[in-house]
Amino acid sequence: MGIKRALLSMAAVEPVLRLVRWQLRAGRMPCLMYHEVLPDAAGAGLWTVVRAGDFERQLTHLSRHYTPLSIDEALHERGRRGRWPDGAVLVTFDDGYAGNLKTALPVAQALGVPVTVYVATRWVQDGRLHWFDRMMDYLASRGPVEVDLRDHGDGVFPVGRHADTEGWWNEVSALLECLKSLPEETRLHVVDQVTAPDGAAPPAGRLAPLSIEDLRTLAGSDLVTIGAHSHEHEILTGIPLPAARQSVTRSRDLLEQWLGQPVRHFAYPNGNHAPALMDLLQELSFDTAVTTRPGLWKPDDNLFALPRIGIGRFDPVGYYRTRLAGLVI
């Protein structure tokens, strides 16, 4: 744990946090970004996979000290008051993992916490993992490996033996960030060569997408709002605007077809956004779009570039609470 996070964790006593919330959070609202929640024993070692026990403790804290709202309730209150409601908090999930239904939803239901799940539709439709999940699953199931990207203008990325530690995740994260910078065709080729060099599909790992039936069950909960997250999880700023439009509309149309309900909220894959994409989403009649930019929602924020607070596996409880309070983002 870094020194900064350790010091902030020490400040996470409730009297201090109450004062911080009163001073810094008037009219502002945190929106949390999760990805997957799995049982504690799963031992994924991935920042994107929060332990079920930690998730329950985090949502218990929300239910005791905040007012969790759905995204539509928050928008309604903003329209009525002209600002975000004091003490409110939003909980969101990206991508559409199977554990959102099997592990996260029972906790949210027990505590009465609404959640928004942004779904990338192709992997639900095909039942195949995104490239980054295939790579993470592969690295978590192997011993030490080196991924050589020198032919693509980068270096050699060593990833040590799998361990449920932040240090191991930092090695994985460095590789993923480099892969994101490659052209899509090159990136997919590299991932295929690493994870399945003989052309066969890699074995199933810890991560899995929702099925269409799972998605319908998830959407059937009164506490769940489903949002779109593109079709193929493309980095939308890296493709032509007509292709981005096609991906966004296909994602929304498939979700509406599967669920029989309107889909009015969007999350940018990887958080990458630009004015032209923001205009596109308004034109397509979305109500909001969220990024991965850290921060609290402010009354004058553009509704198509809203920030979120990323929550991961290795965040100490005190650090989590100080970020929620607005002491640090």
RANOR-V207850 format. One record per backbone hydrogen bond with DSSP energy under -0.5 kcal/mol. CO is the residue of the C=O (numbers start at 0). NH is the residue of the N-H. Records with the same first field share a line. If there is no record, write none. Layout:
# RANOR-V207850
CO: NH / NH
This chain:
# RANOR-V207850
1: 5
2: 6
3: 7
4: 8
5: 9
6: 10
7: 10
8: 11
10: 12
12: 15 / 16
13: 17
14: 18
15: 19
16: 20
17: 21
18: 22
19: 23
20: 24
24: 27
26: 83
28: 296
29: 89
30: 308
31: 33 / 91
32: 310
33: 93
35: 49
37: 51
38: 41
39: 42
45: 48
46: 312
47: 35 / 49
49: 37
50: 54
51: 55
52: 56
53: 57
54: 58
55: 59
56: 60
57: 61
58: 62
59: 63
60: 64
61: 65
65: 67
66: 88
69: 73
70: 74
71: 75
72: 76
73: 77
74: 78
75: 79
76: 80
77: 81
84: 87
86: 66
87: 29
88: 68
89: 31
90: 115
91: 33
92: 117
93: 95
94: 119
95: 209
96: 99 / 100
97: 100 / 101
98: 102 / 103
99: 104
102: 106
103: 107
104: 108
105: 109
106: 110
107: 111 / 112
108: 111
111: 113
114: 224
115: 92 / 117
116: 118 / 226
117: 94
118: 120 / 228
119: 123
120: 124
121: 125
122: 126
129: 133
130: 134
131: 135
132: 136
133: 137
134: 138
135: 139
136: 140
137: 140
138: 141
141: 161
144: 158
145: 147
146: 148 / 156
148: 151 / 153
149: 152
154: 148
155: 157
156: 146
158: 144
162: 164
164: 168
165: 169
166: 170
167: 171
168: 172
169: 173
170: 174
171: 175
172: 176
173: 177
174: 178
175: 179
176: 180
177: 180
178: 181
182: 186
183: 187
184: 188
185: 189
186: 190
187: 191
188: 192
189: 193
190: 194
191: 195
195: 198
207: 97
210: 214
211: 215
212: 216
213: 217
214: 218
215: 219
217: 220
220: 223
222: 114
224: 116
226: 118
227: 266
229: 120 / 228
230: 121
233: 235
234: 237
235: 238
239: 242 / 243
240: 244
241: 245
242: 246
243: 247
244: 248
245: 249
246: 250
247: 251
248: 252
249: 253
250: 254
251: 255
252: 256
253: 257
254: 258
255: 259
261: 263
263: 286 / 287
264: 227
265: 289
267: 270
268: 271
273: 276 / 277
274: 278
275: 279
276: 280
277: 281
278: 282
279: 283
280: 285
281: 284
287: 265
288: 305
289: 267
292: 307
296: 28
297: 300
301: 304
302: 288
305: 290
307: 309
308: 32
311: 314
313: 315
315: 319
316: 320
317: 321
318: 322
319: 323
320: 324
321: 325 / 326 / 327
322: 325
